[in-house]
């Protein structure tokens, strides 16, 4: 349920209410209910204004899940992990490798049906908050859809992360005690550029 709530934005909801208000106005006009015309027009203008406002601002990225978490914060997650540090090409890196049960990752299949993209970074931000790291501002496409390499499948890369380059690796895992499979975070690597 949570992954579906992350896909529905407030502007989507306002658009649905706008359509219902428009249908009501058409019904009022068709049945010549003169006493309700003014109410229908006011309601239509109200939802149109909300829809336009949400579409013009960054609030169109605000989803029901984000709103719910703002008012009703979820309980603190417990994540088992180990930290690896090293140097590659004179750049230091820190890698967080997670143990089972892995943190759940919310992804959405692209239109081609070949790649899973992170549309809303909230599922990653929960993990970053647990690790006491800066949060992400936007989602990204699966790295293999950008590079064309099969070696980049199940990887995501944020080049403009505040601490360098953040690379996330995902895997498939079972959701709790059920038999359903979910996408999960296997590890997060931060390459510090100098």
N, C-alpha and C positions, 0 to 999 in steps of 0.2 A: 504494500500500500504506500509505503514511504517513497519508493522510487517513482510511483505515479504522481504523487504530490509534488515532487521536484520538477516534473515536466510541465505542470500547469501554472502559468504566470498570472498575475493579477490582470494584465491587459487582456489575456484570453477570457477570463471570467467577465470582465467589463464588456468585451465584444459579444459574449453570449447574451448578457442582459440587454445589450443594445438591440440585438436581433429580436428578442422577445418583445421589447418595447415597440419596435417597428411593426411587428406582426399584430400587436394589440391596436396600434394606431390604424393599420389597414382594416382590421376587423371593425373598429368603431366607425370608420368612414363608410365601410360597406353596409353596415347595418343602420347607418344614419342615427347613431346614438349621440345626439348633439350635446347632451349634458356631460359626456366623457371626453369630448374632443380636446378640450383645454388640458385636462389631466394627462391624456395620452401624449400630447405634444410636449408638455413640461417634463414628463418622465423620459421621453425620447431625447430631449435636449440635455437632460441631466446625465444620462448614461453616455451620450455622445461626448460631452465635456470630459467625463471621467476617462473614457477610452482614449481620447486625443491626448489628455494629460499624461496618462500612463505610457502611451506609445512614444511620446516625445522625450521622456526622461529615462534615466537609468533604471527607474522603478519597473520597467518592463522585464527586467531580469529577476525581479523579486517574485518568488514563487510561494505557493501556499505552504510548502514545507519550511521555507525561510521565515515566513510570517508566524507560523506555529512555533518554531523554535525561538523566536524573539519573545513571544508571550508565555510560552510553556517550555522552558529549556529542558532538553532531554537529560536523563541522568548521565553522570560522567561515565565515559566509556573506559574500559580496562583493556589495554593492549600490551601483549608481550612482544618484546623486540630486543634486538642487540644492535650495537653501534659498531660500524667498521670505519676506520679512517685510513687515508692513504694519499698518494700523489700520483697523478697521471699527466704526462706532458707538462710538467712543472706547475700544474694546477692542483691544489688540495681538494679533496672531496671528503664528504661525510655521508655514509650510507646507513639508513635505518632498515634493518631486515626484520620483518614481522614473523611471528610464530603463530601456529594455529591456536585459536580461531582467528583467521585473518580479518582485518577491517573490511566491511562491505563497501564496494564502489558502485556509484550510480552512473550508468552509461546509457547511451541511446544509439541504436543502429542508424547509420546514415541512409540516404535514399537509395544508394546502390545495393545495400544489403551486404556489403563486404566489410565494413569497418564499424567499430563501436567508438563513438565520440563522447567526451565528457562535456555535456552542455552546461550543466550547473556544477560548480566546483564545491558545493557544500559538503558532500561526502568526503572529499579530500581535506577540506578545511577542518572538519571534526578531528581528523587525525593530526593535522598540523597544530591545532590548538592543544591537543593532548601532549604533543612533543614540544610545546612552547615555542613554536616557529611562526613567522609571519604567514598570513593567509593569502590565498590566491584571489584575484579579482575576476577572472574569467576562465571559462572552460577552453579546451583545445581538442583538435582532431587527433585520432590515433596516428602515431608517427609514421607508420607504414603507408598511410594514405598520402602523406606529404613526400616521403622519400622514395616510395615505390619498392622498398626493400622488404623482403619477408623477414629479415632479421629484426626489423623494427616493429613487428606485430606485437601487440600487447604492451607497447610502450607509449608514454605520453611525455611531452617536453614543453616546459615553459622557459623561454629564453630570457624573459624580462622579470624573472623572480627577484625579489629585493636582495637576496643573498647570493645571487649568481644564476646558475642554470639548475632548474629542478627537473629531475627525470623520475617518472613513476612507472613501475612495472606491475602489471596486473596478472591475475591467474583466475581460474575457475575454482570455486569451492562450494561445498554444501551449505545451505542456509540452515543453521541451527540443527534441530533434530529432524527436520523434514527431508524429503528426498529431492527437493528442488535445488537447482544449481544457481549460483550467483557469481557475479564478477567481484573479485576481492583484490585488495592491495597487497602485493607480495613484498615490495620494497620501495623506498624513496631515497634517491641519491641527490645530493646538492653539491654541484661543482662550483667551487669558489674561484672566480676569475681574477687574475692580477695583471 
